[in-house]
């Protein structure tokens, strides 16, 4: 059981991505990690797996606003067109 419900709307997922990167001091985060956080138990893929497309869309919006960057194998990529595992990081303009 969740302590609190996470907003799974597009704006809610955008907020979750930035919160995970800023408040938790993470250097980068995988989109799967965001989906798991939003969906609950990591062992229950049926809860978080359907959220992956929405998480990617939220990340694309954040990248277009220069709030996050996407990286694959250490190189910056366009989140929208990239295939495979993409990690999200705060855009250099957002780092403290």
N, C-alpha and C positions, 0 to 999 in steps of 0.2 A: 504494500500500500504506500502510495506517495504521500509525503508530508504536505505537499501543495501541488496543484495542477499547473503544468507549464502550458502557456498559450501556444498552440500549434498552428496559429495563423501565420501568414507570411511575415507580418510585422513582429509577431511573437518570436518567430525563429530568427529573424534578423537581430532582435534584442538579445536572444540567447547566445548567438554567435559572438557578438561584441562583449557580452557579459563574461563569457567563458575566457575570452582572450584578455580582457582588461582586469577583471576582478580576481581571477584565479592566477594571473601572472603567467599564463601559458605562452610559450613562444609561438607555438602553432597548434592547431587542432584539426583533426580529421572530420570530414563531413559525417562519417559513421558515428563518431563520438557525440556529435551534436544530436543526431537522430536518436541515439540510445538515451541521451539525457532527456530528450523531449518525450520519448516513448516509454521510458521506464526500464524495467529489468532487461539487462543485456542478453540474458538467456532466452528471452521470449521474442524471437525475431519477428513474429507476426505483429508485434506492437510497434516496433521502431522501423522495420524495413520499408513499409509504405511511406514513411516520412522522408526518405532519402531524396526523392525528386523535389520535394518542397524545400528541403534544406539547401539543395543545389541552387534552386531558383532564388532563395533568400541570399545566398552567397554571391550570385551573379549581380543582384541589385546592389549589394554592398560594394562589390568591386567597381561597378559603374559610378558609384558615388565616391570612389577613392578612399574607402574606409577599410577595406581588406584587400589582400593580394592572395592569389592562388599559386602554389608551387607544386611541381611534380619533378621528382628526382633532382631536387635542389635548384631547379630553374623556374623562373616566373612564367606562368601560363594564363591564358584566358580561361576562366572557369567554365564558361558556357560551352566552349567547343572542345575542351580537353577530355580525353578518355582516361580511364583508370583512376588510381588513387591520387586525389588532389588534397593537399593540406592548406588550411587557411591561416593567415597571419595578419596582424594589424598592418595597415599601410604605413609606410615610413612617416607620413604626415600625422599619424594618430599616436605614435609612440611617445611616451613621456621622456 
